[in-house]
Amino acid sequence: MFRRPEELILAVVAILWVVLTYFLGSWLGADIATIVKITLATLLWVVLLFILWQQDKIRWIWPLFFGLLIACWWPYLDWIAKRGLVDNAAAADTIILAAPWYATWTFKLLTAALPVLLGYLWLLAQRRKQ
């Protein structure tokens, strides 16, 4: 699986990133269900990124992964919207009809699309330099 030493180093960094995500979610005060959602989404993100990097297929799609990393934290925005309304036991089953602006799909999609757009603009600028 690890043919080069940098693959092992990157795998260790990826594991540390997932662990850091768990502790960051805990430090921010989210409930355990939200922390697990964020951590599992980040784990899936890390595994997919590692596999594509290992096969050298990430050269033109790395901006998408910045957007996906932002999307991994969407459950935290939902949790912030729910935390003041109901107790923690019922928060997972609560559906908010009038969500705050930061928990709407429009805001979430814009926050994920912004780094993707900036990344591709940067790639375009680098290509024009050549």
trRosetta pair geometry for C-beta under 8 A, 3 or more apart (Angstrom, degrees):
i j d omega theta_ij theta_ji phi_ij phi_ji
1 7 7.8 -166 132 141 70 138
2 5 7.9 59 162 -104 112 24
2 7 4.4 -178 -140 97 82 120
2 8 4.8 59 -160 -61 151 85
2 11 7.0 -80 -90 -10 122 142
3 7 6.4 70 42 6 59 151
4 7 5.0 107 63 -8 77 101
4 8 8.0 -148 98 0 50 82
5 8 5.8 -53 -160 34 45 110
5 9 6.4 43 146 -17 73 106
6 9 5.3 -51 -145 39 41 115
6 10 6.0 41 156 -19 70 105
7 10 5.8 -55 -144 40 29 108
7 11 6.3 34 153 -23 63 105
7 54 6.2 61 -122 -111 117 100
8 11 5.6 -51 -147 33 31 114
8 12 6.6 31 154 -18 63 103
9 12 5.9 -55 -154 35 31 110
9 13 6.5 30 149 -16 65 107
10 13 5.4 -51 -145 39 36 114
10 14 6.2 42 152 -24 66 103
10 50 6.6 157 129 -124 113 97
10 53 7.1 -122 159 108 158 146
11 14 5.5 -50 -147 33 32 115
11 15 6.6 33 153 -18 63 102
11 50 6.7 76 -95 -143 71 143
12 15 5.8 -52 -150 35 33 110
12 16 6.4 33 151 -16 64 106
13 16 5.6 -55 -148 39 32 113
13 17 6.3 40 150 -27 65 103
14 17 5.4 -49 -149 29 32 116
14 18 6.8 31 153 -17 63 101
14 46 4.4 134 -166 -174 106 121
14 47 7.9 119 169 -67 141 45
14 49 7.7 180 -116 78 123 110
14 50 5.6 -13 -80 -67 163 128
15 18 5.9 -53 -152 34 34 109
15 19 6.5 31 151 -15 66 107
16 19 5.6 -55 -146 40 34 111
16 20 6.1 38 153 -22 67 107
17 20 5.6 -53 -146 37 29 113
17 21 6.5 35 152 -24 62 103
17 42 7.1 -144 131 166 94 120
17 46 6.1 160 81 -98 125 132
18 21 5.5 -49 -151 30 32 116
18 22 6.8 36 150 -20 62 100
18 39 6.3 82 -173 -161 84 83
18 42 5.5 161 -116 113 72 111
18 43 5.1 57 -125 -85 133 78
18 46 5.8 -84 -58 -4 106 157
19 22 5.7 -50 -155 31 36 113
19 23 6.6 25 153 -10 66 106
20 23 5.9 -59 -146 43 33 105
20 24 6.0 36 154 -23 68 109
21 24 5.7 -53 -141 37 28 113
21 25 6.4 30 158 -18 63 105
21 38 6.2 -153 163 134 109 101
21 39 5.5 152 106 -105 111 67
21 42 4.5 -75 174 46 178 174
21 72 7.7 -42 -150 137 142 135
22 25 6.0 -58 -153 36 27 109
22 26 6.5 24 151 -15 63 109
22 35 6.2 71 -147 175 64 106
22 38 7.9 160 -93 91 46 100
22 39 4.7 37 -82 -97 85 130
23 26 5.4 -53 -146 40 36 113
23 27 6.0 39 153 -23 68 106
24 27 5.5 -51 -142 36 31 113
24 28 6.3 30 156 -17 63 106
25 28 5.8 -56 -147 38 29 110
25 30 4.9 -52 179 41 86 129
25 34 6.7 -165 -173 115 122 88
25 35 4.0 148 120 -120 133 82
25 38 5.0 160 -85 65 144 146
25 39 6.8 -106 14 -47 148 91
25 76 6.8 -131 -125 -88 93 118
26 29 7.8 58 173 -63 32 19
26 30 7.1 -85 -87 50 28 82
26 35 5.8 43 -62 -115 71 145
28 76 6.9 12 109 -148 150 130
30 34 4.1 -107 173 88 121 128
30 35 5.2 152 93 -56 114 81
30 38 7.4 72 87 -3 166 137
30 76 5.8 -81 -85 -120 141 85
30 79 5.2 56 -135 117 98 164
31 34 5.2 91 59 12 73 103
31 35 7.1 -138 100 -6 35 93
31 79 6.5 -161 22 -145 91 129
31 88 5.3 155 -99 -151 138 113
31 91 6.7 140 4 69 156 143
32 35 5.5 -54 -144 38 35 114
32 36 6.2 36 157 -21 67 105
33 36 5.9 -54 -148 36 29 110
33 37 6.5 31 152 -20 62 105
33 92 5.4 -9 96 -91 172 123
34 37 5.6 -52 -149 34 33 113
34 38 6.4 30 155 -16 66 106
34 75 5.0 178 -146 138 79 110
34 76 6.0 108 172 -91 122 55
34 78 7.6 -168 -116 74 114 93
34 79 4.3 5 -97 -65 154 147
35 38 5.9 -57 -149 39 30 109
35 39 6.0 26 155 -17 66 111
36 39 5.7 -56 -140 41 30 110
36 40 6.0 27 161 -16 66 109
37 40 6.1 -58 -143 39 24 106
37 41 6.3 23 158 -16 62 110
37 75 4.2 80 103 -33 137 175
38 41 5.9 -59 -148 39 27 110
38 42 6.2 25 154 -17 64 109
38 72 5.9 88 -154 155 66 86
38 73 6.0 38 -129 -106 113 53
38 75 5.6 -135 -59 58 81 117
38 76 6.1 39 -76 -44 134 100
39 42 5.7 -56 -146 39 30 110
39 43 6.2 35 153 -23 65 105
40 43 5.4 -48 -144 34 33 115
40 44 6.5 35 155 -17 64 102
41 44 5.8 -52 -150 36 31 111
41 45 6.3 36 149 -21 63 107
41 71 7.4 -127 172 113 136 78
41 72 4.0 170 116 -135 118 83
41 75 7.5 166 -6 -1 143 120
42 45 5.3 -52 -147 37 35 117
42 46 6.2 36 154 -22 67 104
42 69 7.5 52 -117 -136 82 73
42 72 4.8 89 -68 -173 71 151
43 46 5.7 -52 -145 35 30 111
43 47 6.4 28 156 -17 64 106
44 47 5.9 -55 -146 37 30 109
44 48 6.3 26 158 -14 64 109
45 48 6.1 -61 -148 40 25 107
45 49 6.1 23 157 -16 64 113
45 65 7.0 125 -169 -155 99 89
45 68 5.5 167 -121 130 113 114
45 69 6.0 123 180 -89 156 66
45 72 5.7 -63 -25 -67 145 134
46 49 5.8 -58 -143 41 27 111
46 50 6.1 28 158 -21 64 109
47 50 5.8 -55 -145 36 27 111
47 51 6.4 26 158 -18 63 107
48 51 6.0 -55 -146 36 29 108
48 52 6.4 21 159 -11 64 109
49 52 6.1 -61 -146 42 28 105
49 53 6.0 28 156 -20 65 111
49 58 7.1 60 -156 -108 68 142
49 65 5.4 87 -99 -137 114 144
50 53 5.7 -56 -142 39 28 111
50 54 6.1 33 156 -25 64 107
51 54 5.7 -52 -147 32 28 114
51 55 6.6 11 157 -3 62 109
52 55 6.0 -65 -147 47 32 101
52 57 4.8 -94 -163 72 82 97
52 58 4.7 107 128 -65 106 96
52 61 7.3 -69 168 72 151 126
53 56 7.3 28 -177 -80 35 36
53 57 7.9 -104 -67 46 19 63
53 58 5.0 -14 -85 -4 62 145
56 59 7.1 23 174 -34 72 103
57 61 7.4 4 139 26 75 123
58 61 5.8 -95 -146 60 51 88
58 62 5.2 69 164 -67 95 88
58 65 7.5 -3 -151 -18 113 140
59 62 7.3 -47 -169 -17 9 105
60 123 7.2 99 -135 -158 67 156
61 64 4.9 -31 -179 23 81 122
61 65 7.1 85 131 -23 80 93
62 65 5.5 -50 -157 28 48 114
62 66 7.3 53 149 -21 69 93
62 119 6.7 -141 100 -175 79 139
63 66 5.7 -45 -158 25 46 112
63 67 7.0 42 148 -12 68 101
63 115 6.7 -173 -165 136 80 75
63 116 4.8 108 145 -142 101 52
63 117 7.8 168 171 1 136 14
63 118 7.5 -179 -141 74 120 59
63 119 2.6 171 -110 96 111 140
63 120 5.1 -116 39 -43 170 73
63 122 7.8 158 -84 44 123 105
63 123 7.0 -101 -31 -18 128 125
64 67 5.7 -57 -158 39 40 112
64 68 6.2 38 147 -19 71 107
64 116 5.8 42 -96 -120 45 111
64 119 7.9 -125 -22 77 38 149
65 68 5.3 -48 -140 39 39 114
65 69 6.3 48 155 -26 65 98
66 69 5.7 -48 -150 30 32 114
66 70 6.9 33 150 -16 61 101
66 115 3.9 -117 127 137 121 132
66 116 6.5 -178 70 -68 97 56
66 119 5.8 157 25 -47 138 140
67 70 5.7 -52 -154 34 36 111
67 71 6.4 36 148 -20 66 106
67 112 4.2 77 -169 176 88 77
67 113 6.2 43 -125 -84 130 27
67 114 7.9 148 -101 49 92 49
67 115 5.4 -173 -67 70 65 98
67 116 4.0 -4 -44 -47 132 108
68 71 5.2 -52 -146 37 38 116
68 72 6.8 54 150 -33 63 92
68 112 7.3 63 -68 -154 27 113
69 72 5.6 -37 -158 13 36 118
69 73 7.8 25 150 -9 57 99
70 73 6.2 -65 -169 35 40 105
70 74 7.9 68 138 -48 64 82
70 111 5.4 -156 167 133 136 93
70 112 4.7 -173 85 -99 119 65
70 115 6.3 156 -24 16 134 131
71 74 5.5 -11 -163 -22 52 116
71 108 7.3 79 -117 173 72 99
71 112 4.8 38 -59 -104 93 134
73 76 4.9 -33 -175 24 78 121
73 77 7.1 83 134 -20 79 91
74 77 5.6 -50 -156 31 45 112
74 78 6.7 44 149 -16 71 101
74 108 5.2 51 -120 -143 113 128
75 78 5.4 -52 -151 37 41 114
75 79 6.2 44 151 -23 69 103
76 79 5.5 -51 -147 35 34 114
76 80 6.5 39 153 -22 65 100
77 80 5.7 -48 -149 31 33 113
77 81 6.7 33 152 -18 62 104
77 102 5.5 -135 -154 141 111 91
77 103 5.1 173 145 -99 96 67
77 107 7.8 -166 -172 102 155 119
77 108 6.6 -168 62 -88 157 102
78 81 5.7 -57 -154 35 34 112
78 82 6.4 18 154 -9 67 112
78 103 5.5 109 -97 -143 49 111
79 82 5.9 -65 -144 44 32 103
79 83 6.0 47 159 -48 69 102
79 91 7.2 56 -135 158 72 134
80 83 6.0 -39 -139 7 27 117
80 100 8.0 -75 110 52 97 137
80 102 7.0 -27 86 100 133 127
80 103 7.1 -160 71 -68 90 111
81 85 7.8 3 143 -9 60 124
81 96 5.8 -104 139 9 121 168
81 99 5.5 -1 -161 -152 155 88
81 100 5.2 -159 -116 24 100 103
81 102 7.2 -169 -66 79 103 87
81 103 3.8 -6 -48 -48 147 157
82 85 5.6 -77 -158 38 49 113
82 86 6.5 -35 179 37 89 96
82 91 4.6 117 138 -155 128 98
82 94 5.5 139 -139 77 121 131
82 96 6.4 -137 -84 -43 82 124
83 88 7.9 9 -131 -87 73 76
83 91 6.8 19 -92 -122 47 144
85 91 7.8 124 67 -111 91 85
85 94 6.7 158 96 171 126 159
85 96 7.2 163 -4 -95 169 110
86 90 4.6 -88 158 85 134 108
86 91 5.4 174 81 -79 105 66
86 94 5.2 175 19 -67 148 150
87 90 5.7 71 62 24 78 95
87 91 7.0 -121 101 -36 35 91
88 91 5.4 -38 -142 2 36 124
90 93 5.7 -69 -164 51 62 102
90 94 5.9 76 138 -48 84 103
91 94 5.5 -51 -146 15 34 121
96 99 4.8 100 108 -83 121 76
96 103 7.0 28 73 114 144 146
99 103 4.0 -116 177 91 120 109
99 104 5.4 160 89 -71 119 67
100 103 5.2 76 58 16 76 103
100 104 7.6 -126 97 -27 39 86
101 104 5.9 -43 -154 4 36 117
101 107 5.9 108 157 -52 70 144
102 107 5.6 -121 -129 126 34 161
103 107 7.4 35 24 56 13 130
103 108 7.7 17 -162 -47 28 110
104 107 4.9 92 62 10 85 99
104 108 6.9 -154 95 -4 44 90
105 108 5.5 -57 -143 42 36 113
105 109 5.9 33 160 -18 70 108
106 109 6.2 -59 -147 39 24 105
106 110 6.3 22 155 -16 61 110
107 110 5.7 -58 -146 39 30 111
107 111 6.3 27 157 -18 66 106
108 111 6.0 -57 -147 36 28 107
108 112 6.5 19 156 -11 63 109
109 112 5.8 -59 -146 42 32 107
109 113 5.9 27 157 -19 68 113
110 113 5.7 -58 -136 41 30 107
110 114 6.2 42 162 -36 65 101
111 114 6.1 -38 -143 16 27 116
112 115 7.3 -63 -168 35 33 96
112 116 6.9 26 146 -12 64 116
113 116 5.4 -64 -153 42 42 115
113 117 5.9 42 154 -23 76 107
114 117 5.8 -55 -145 36 28 110
114 118 6.3 24 159 -14 64 108
115 118 5.6 -54 -140 42 35 111
115 119 6.0 40 158 -24 67 106
116 119 5.8 -55 -148 35 27 113
116 120 6.5 18 157 -11 63 107
117 120 6.1 -60 -147 40 28 104
117 121 6.3 29 154 -19 65 108
118 121 5.6 -54 -145 37 31 112
118 122 6.3 34 154 -21 64 105
119 122 5.7 -55 -151 35 30 112
119 123 6.5 31 151 -18 64 104
120 123 5.3 -46 -144 36 39 114
120 124 6.3 43 153 -21 65 102
121 124 5.6 -51 -148 36 33 114
121 125 6.4 34 152 -19 64 104
122 125 5.7 -52 -147 36 32 111
122 126 6.4 33 153 -18 64 105
123 126 5.7 -55 -148 38 31 111
123 127 6.3 31 154 -20 65 106
124 127 5.7 -54 -146 36 31 111
124 128 6.4 29 155 -18 65 106
125 128 5.8 -54 -146 37 31 109
125 129 6.7 41 152 -28 62 101
126 129 5.7 -47 -154 24 34 117
126 130 7.2 30 152 -16 61 100
127 130 6.0 -55 -160 32 37 108
